[in-house]
Amino acid sequence: MPTRESIIRLDELPAVACPCGTARRGFADRTDFPATVHLTEITHQARTHYHRLQTEVYVVLECEPDAAIELDGVSHPVDRLSAILIPPGVRHRGVGQMRVLIYCTPKFDPADEYFD
């Protein structure tokens, strides 16, 4: 059984392919924690997707000067330390290269990732 506290290095977790580029997902193994925290590298090939159950918060750590987040087809400029709340059902993708921290609740589930 895990202890109450955990300290992890997101940059040391294995990178997995995702619609945005690559993600390193923290706390996925914690049954006593209802969310996951992702360090995600968004690439120019990011795909529009949505979740039916999950809410995400993107916090931009680094990005290209013309980076944006597309929400339901509308592009919104972002820069370093922008925070974006993405409720379930909102189609979204990052536009341009960026590094983001994503808080996902409930815990990330690949079965809750949809494409049109």
N, CA, C and O of each residue as an XYZ file, in Angstrom:
464
protein
N       0.856     -1.188      0.000
C       0.000      0.000      0.000
C       0.894      1.242      0.000
O       1.844      1.330      0.778
N       0.583      2.206     -0.883
C       1.417      3.407     -0.941
C       1.294      4.243      0.318
O       0.288      4.199      1.026
N       2.333      4.998      0.575
C       2.271      5.936      1.684
C       1.395      7.111      1.282
O       1.012      7.235      0.118
N       1.081      7.962      2.230
C       0.222      9.110      1.935
C       0.889     10.089      0.986
O       0.227     10.668      0.126
N       2.170     10.277      1.131
C       2.856     11.256      0.300
C       3.717     10.559     -0.743
O       4.143      9.418     -0.565
N       3.962     11.272     -1.829
C       4.833     10.773     -2.892
C       5.544     11.950     -3.517
O       4.972     13.025     -3.695
N       6.789     11.729     -3.842
C       7.555     12.707     -4.606
C       8.073     11.972     -5.830
O       8.749     10.949     -5.724
N       7.743     12.510     -6.982
C       8.191     11.893     -8.227
C       8.866     12.958     -9.084
O       8.666     14.156     -8.884
N       9.656     12.508    -10.026
C      10.259     13.391    -11.030
C       9.547     13.099    -12.342
O       9.787     12.065    -12.965
N       8.683     13.998    -12.759
C       7.926     13.769    -13.982
C       8.833     13.535    -15.179
O       8.521     12.717    -16.045
N       9.958     14.250    -15.234
C      10.861     14.103    -16.374
C      11.602     12.768    -16.391
O      12.263     12.447    -17.379
N      11.502     11.985    -15.315
C      12.140     10.671    -15.271
C      11.164      9.527    -15.537
O      11.577      8.370    -15.631
N       9.875      9.840    -15.660
C       8.886      8.806    -15.973
C       8.982      8.449    -17.452
O       9.427      9.266    -18.258
N       8.568      7.234    -17.816
C       8.625      6.857    -19.229
C       7.672      7.714    -20.063
O       6.546      7.989    -19.651
N       8.137      8.128    -21.231
C       7.301      8.898    -22.152
C       6.463      7.931    -22.984
O       6.967      6.928    -23.490
N       5.189      8.248    -23.114
C       4.286      7.438    -23.940
C       3.665      8.332    -25.008
O       3.424      9.518    -24.783
N       3.414      7.748    -26.159
C       2.774      8.498    -27.243
C       1.349      8.855    -26.845
O       0.650      8.069    -26.205
N       0.936     10.052    -27.235
C      -0.431     10.515    -26.997
C      -0.847     11.389    -28.171
O       0.000     11.729    -28.997
N      -2.131     11.770    -28.279
C      -2.562     12.598    -29.416
C      -1.843     13.937    -29.498
O      -1.809     14.554    -30.563
N      -1.270     14.396    -28.391
C      -0.575     15.685    -28.364
C       0.879     15.560    -28.789
O       1.443     16.505    -29.342
N       1.485     14.429    -28.543
C       2.912     14.203    -28.784
C       3.393     13.093    -27.876
O       3.249     11.914    -28.200
N       3.979     13.470    -26.710
C       4.369     12.474    -25.710
C       3.981     12.978    -24.325
O       3.991     14.178    -24.052
N       3.641     12.033    -23.464
C       3.236     12.370    -22.098
C       3.969     11.485    -21.104
O       4.256     10.318    -21.372
N       4.261     12.064    -19.963
C       4.811     11.334    -18.811
C       3.778     11.500    -17.708
O       3.563     12.608    -17.216
N       3.140     10.406    -17.321
C       1.963     10.471    -16.453
C       2.305     10.064    -15.025
O       2.683      8.924    -14.752
N       2.162     11.029    -14.127
C       2.467     10.794    -12.729
C       1.253     10.422    -11.909
O       0.144     10.880    -12.182
N       1.464      9.599    -10.916
C       0.479      9.151     -9.938
C      -0.578      8.216    -10.539
O      -1.615      7.979     -9.918
N      -0.328      7.692    -11.722
C      -1.268      6.760    -12.347
C      -1.424      5.489    -11.521
O      -2.469      4.840    -11.560
N      -0.381      5.136    -10.776
C      -0.407      3.896     -9.985
C      -1.008      4.087     -8.597
O      -1.165      3.113     -7.862
N      -1.344      5.304     -8.226
C      -1.861      5.583     -6.881
C      -3.376      5.378     -6.837
O      -4.131      6.187     -7.376
N      -3.807      4.314     -6.205
C      -5.240      4.032     -6.097
C      -5.924      4.979     -5.110
O      -7.147      5.118     -5.127
N      -5.142      5.625     -4.258
C      -5.706      6.527     -3.255
C      -5.708      7.989     -3.705
O      -6.010      8.877     -2.907
N      -5.374      8.249     -4.972
C      -5.349      9.614     -5.506
C      -6.232      9.647     -6.747
O      -6.048      8.821     -7.641
N      -7.191     10.579     -6.831
C      -8.203     10.528     -7.897
C      -7.818     11.189     -9.216
O      -8.678     11.369    -10.079
N      -6.551     11.556     -9.396
C      -6.156     12.291    -10.596
C      -4.796     11.807    -11.073
O      -4.139     10.996    -10.420
N      -4.387     12.328    -12.234
C      -3.028     12.136    -12.717
C      -2.464     13.502    -13.103
O      -3.202     14.440    -13.404
N      -1.143     13.580    -13.084
C      -0.434     14.796    -13.469
C       0.511     14.404    -14.595
O       1.303     13.472    -14.451
N       0.428     15.111    -15.713
C       1.190     14.753    -16.899
C       2.154     15.868    -17.270
O       1.794     17.045    -17.241
N       3.358     15.502    -17.612
C       4.294     16.408    -18.268
C       4.221     16.034    -19.741
O       4.637     14.943    -20.129
N       3.695     16.935    -20.557
C       3.398     16.615    -21.949
C       4.147     17.542    -22.894
O       4.158     18.761    -22.724
N       4.769     16.934    -23.891
C       5.430     17.667    -24.966
C       4.465     17.689    -26.141
O       4.217     16.654    -26.761
N       3.924     18.844    -26.448
C       2.990     18.983    -27.562
C       3.797     19.299    -28.820
O       4.667     20.169    -28.815
N       3.490     18.575    -29.897
C       4.192     18.757    -31.163
C       3.265     19.413    -32.188
O       2.074     19.601    -31.940
N       3.833     19.753    -33.329
C       3.046     20.344    -34.422
C       2.025     19.359    -34.981
O       1.098     19.772    -35.678
N       2.172     18.081    -34.696
C       1.252     17.071    -35.210
C       0.120     16.749    -34.219
O      -0.588     15.762    -34.414
N      -0.064     17.538    -33.185
C      -1.100     17.268    -32.179
C      -2.465     17.114    -32.855
O      -2.816     17.868    -33.763
N      -3.224     16.117    -32.386
C      -4.542     15.808    -32.955
C      -5.661     16.306    -32.050
O      -5.570     16.232    -30.825
N      -6.702     16.806    -32.668
C      -7.885     17.208    -31.913
C      -8.522     15.971    -31.299
O      -8.701     14.952    -31.967
N      -8.861     16.072    -30.025
C      -9.502     14.973    -29.318
C     -10.365     15.542    -28.194
O     -10.361     16.746    -27.938
N     -11.101     14.657    -27.531
C     -11.897     15.080    -26.387
C     -12.083     13.909    -25.439
O     -11.784     12.760    -25.765
N     -12.581     14.230    -24.266
C     -12.840     13.224    -23.239
C     -14.297     13.377    -22.797
O     -14.798     14.497    -22.700
N     -14.961     12.289    -22.535
C     -16.355     12.349    -22.081
C     -16.453     12.500    -20.567
O     -17.438     13.037    -20.060
N     -15.446     12.033    -19.851
C     -15.501     12.053    -18.389
C     -14.454     12.946    -17.745
O     -14.693     13.514    -16.679
N     -13.319     13.072    -18.368
C     -12.178     13.737    -17.734
C     -12.192     15.246    -17.940
O     -12.515     15.748    -19.017
N     -11.834     15.948    -16.879
C     -11.564     17.380    -16.933
C     -10.057     17.538    -16.880
O      -9.378     16.859    -16.110
N      -9.531     18.448    -17.711
C      -8.094     18.679    -17.723
C      -7.814     20.159    -17.485
O      -8.584     21.030    -17.887
N      -6.699     20.414    -16.826
C      -6.154     21.760    -16.729
C      -4.766     21.706    -17.334
O      -3.908     20.954    -16.871
N      -4.545     22.504    -18.370
C      -3.224     22.626    -18.989
C      -2.551     23.864    -18.412
O      -3.152     24.938    -18.365
N      -1.312     23.715    -17.975
C      -0.497     24.853    -17.566
C       0.716     24.876    -18.496
O       1.517     23.942    -18.511
N       0.839     25.948    -19.263
C       1.920     26.056    -20.240
C       3.217     26.404    -19.513
O       3.306     27.436    -18.848
N       4.217     25.539    -19.644
C       5.523     25.782    -19.030
C       6.463     26.490    -20.003
O       7.204     27.395    -19.618
N       6.423     26.068    -21.268
C       7.248     26.654    -22.329
C       6.453     26.524    -23.618
O       5.680     25.583    -23.793
N       6.655     27.496    -24.534
C       5.971     27.387    -25.819
C       6.613     28.290    -26.859
O       7.346     29.224    -26.536
N       6.321     27.989    -28.098
C       6.739     28.843    -29.203
C       5.994     30.175    -29.099
O       4.937     30.240    -28.472
N       6.528     31.229    -29.698
C       5.887     32.542    -29.612
C       4.453     32.584    -30.144
O       3.636     33.356    -29.643
N       4.138     31.766    -31.150
C       2.795     31.796    -31.737
C       1.926     30.623    -31.289
O       0.987     30.257    -31.996
N       2.213     30.028    -30.141
C       1.464     28.869    -29.657
C       0.026     29.254    -29.318
O      -0.275     30.398    -28.977
N      -0.850     28.252    -29.426
C      -2.263     28.472    -29.124
C      -2.871     27.168    -28.630
O      -2.293     26.093    -28.789
N      -4.036     27.285    -28.035
C      -4.835     26.116    -27.696
C      -6.132     26.260    -28.475
O      -6.769     27.314    -28.459
N      -6.505     25.210    -29.141
C      -7.741     25.212    -29.912
C      -8.808     24.514    -29.080
O      -8.639     23.359    -28.689
N      -9.900     25.211    -28.812
C     -11.011     24.681    -28.021
C     -12.281     24.749    -28.860
O     -12.734     25.834    -29.224
N     -12.851     23.593    -29.164
C     -14.041     23.522    -30.024
C     -13.867     24.354    -31.287
O     -14.782     25.067    -31.697
N     -12.683     24.261    -31.906
C     -12.417     24.906    -33.180
C     -11.993     26.358    -33.112
O     -11.686     26.954    -34.144
N     -11.968     26.949    -31.917
C     -11.573     28.344    -31.755
C     -10.161     28.387    -31.181
O      -9.879     27.765    -30.156
N      -9.285     29.120    -31.845
C      -7.886     29.218    -31.427
C      -7.714     30.352    -30.415
O      -8.191     31.468    -30.620
N      -7.016     30.035    -29.314
C      -6.748     31.008    -28.253
C      -5.239     31.073    -28.038
O      -4.623     30.060    -27.710
N      -4.632     32.249    -28.219
C      -3.194     32.370    -27.989
C      -2.843     32.039    -26.537
O      -3.591     32.361    -25.614
N      -1.701     31.397    -26.357
C      -1.205     31.095    -25.018
C       0.260     31.492    -24.932
O       0.949     31.608    -25.945
N       0.712     31.694    -23.733
C       2.131     31.908    -23.500
C       2.488     31.260    -22.174
O       1.649     30.638    -21.522
N       3.731     31.414    -21.792
C       4.235     30.778    -20.579
C       3.351     31.118    -19.386
O       3.019     32.281    -19.156
N       2.976     30.097    -18.635
C       2.155     30.143    -17.428
C       0.684     30.432    -17.686
O      -0.050     30.771    -16.758
N       0.240     30.304    -18.941
C      -1.199     30.303    -19.208
C      -1.782     29.020    -18.629
O      -1.150     27.966    -18.696
N      -2.977     29.101    -18.064
C      -3.681     27.924    -17.547
C      -5.019     27.822    -18.267
O      -5.746     28.808    -18.387
N      -5.337     26.629    -18.743
C      -6.532     26.416    -19.541
C      -7.350     25.294    -18.911
O      -6.855     24.177    -18.754
N      -8.598     25.584    -18.551
C      -9.506     24.569    -18.011
C     -10.290     23.968    -19.178
O     -10.937     24.691    -19.935
N     -10.228     22.645    -19.319
C     -10.890     21.958    -20.432
C     -11.890     20.948    -19.857
O     -11.501     19.859    -19.436
N     -13.180     21.312    -19.841
C     -14.200     20.401    -19.317
C     -14.445     19.212    -20.253
O     -14.031     19.246    -21.412
N     -15.105     18.172    -19.765
C     -15.454     17.036    -20.621
C     -16.253     17.512    -21.840
O     -17.067     18.431    -21.747
N     -16.004     16.868    -22.981
C     -16.746     17.161    -24.201
C     -16.145     18.250    -25.067
O     -16.553     18.401    -26.219
N     -15.189     19.017    -24.556
C     -14.576     20.089    -25.336
C     -13.479     19.495    -26.212
O     -12.522     18.904    -25.713
N     -13.630     19.660    -27.523
C     -12.601     19.202    -28.442
C     -11.420     20.153    -28.326
O     -11.592     21.372    -28.325
N     -10.218     19.588    -28.228
C      -9.062     20.433    -27.978
C      -7.783     19.863    -28.577
O      -7.648     18.663    -28.819
N      -6.847     20.791    -28.805
C      -5.500     20.414    -29.221
C      -4.603     21.624    -29.037
O      -5.048     22.769    -29.117
N      -3.335     21.347    -28.791
C      -2.338     22.392    -28.746
C      -1.872     22.683    -30.159
O      -1.738     21.772    -30.976
N      -1.624     23.953    -30.446
C      -1.141     24.368    -31.758
C       0.251     24.961    -31.569
O       0.418     25.966    -30.877
N       1.237     24.338    -32.183
C       2.616     24.761    -31.991
C       3.280     23.914    -30.924
O       2.613     23.227    -30.150
N       4.589     23.970    -30.892
C       5.313     23.189    -29.894
C       5.202     23.863    -28.540
O       5.341     25.080    -28.415
N       4.947     23.038    -27.525
C       4.900     23.549    -26.164
C       5.109     22.404    -25.185
O       4.933     21.231    -25.512
N       5.482     22.779    -23.999
C       5.627     21.837    -22.884
C       4.610     22.271    -21.850
O       4.614     23.417    -21.402
N       3.722     21.332    -21.468
C       2.646     21.674    -20.547
C       2.588     20.675    -19.400
O       3.000     19.521    -19.526
N       2.073     21.149    -18.301
C       1.742     20.305    -17.165
C       0.229     20.153    -17.210
O      -0.492     21.149    -17.269
N      -0.258     18.919    -17.182
C      -1.693     18.664    -17.263
C      -2.145     17.965    -15.989
O      -1.583     16.946    -15.586
N      -3.170     18.533    -15.365
C      -3.832     17.897    -14.224
C      -5.115     17.302    -14.775
O      -5.931     18.018    -15.357
N      -5.303     16.005    -14.598
C      -6.427     15.282    -15.194
C      -7.233     14.591    -14.100
O      -6.703     13.780    -13.341
N      -8.523     14.922    -14.030
C      -9.407     14.283    -13.065
C     -10.740     13.943    -13.732
O     -11.258     14.771    -14.481
N     -11.316     12.770    -13.497
C     -10.684     11.681    -12.768
C      -9.410     11.215    -13.470
O      -9.057     11.697    -14.546
N      -8.748     10.287    -12.844
C      -7.477      9.751    -13.323
C      -7.542      9.447    -14.818
O      -8.549      8.933    -15.304
N      -6.467      9.763    -15.553
C      -6.424      9.526    -16.996
C      -6.775      8.082    -17.326
O      -6.300      7.146    -16.683
N      -7.619      7.923    -18.341
C      -8.021      6.604    -18.830
C      -7.999      6.669    -20.357
O      -8.771      7.427    -20.944
N      -7.132      5.893    -21.014
C      -7.065      5.954    -22.477
C      -8.385      5.593    -23.156
O      -8.601      5.959    -24.312
N      -9.261      4.887    -22.464
C     -10.575      4.562    -23.037
C     -11.484      5.788    -23.113
O     -12.522      5.746    -23.772
N     -11.096      6.894    -22.433
C     -11.878      8.125    -22.468
C     -11.223      9.166    -23.380
O     -11.235     10.360    -23.081
N     -10.664      8.708    -24.474
C     -10.030      9.590    -25.450
C     -10.711      9.342    -26.787
O     -10.677      8.228    -27.308
N     -11.332     10.385    -27.344
C     -12.148     10.241    -28.533
C     -11.705     11.198    -29.631
O     -11.170     12.274    -29.365
N     -11.943     10.777    -30.875
C     -11.598     11.557    -32.064
C     -12.818     11.611    -32.954
O     -13.571     10.640    -33.029
N     -13.028     12.723    -33.629
C     -14.159     12.830    -34.561
C     -13.813     12.210    -35.900
O     -14.641     12.206    -36.811
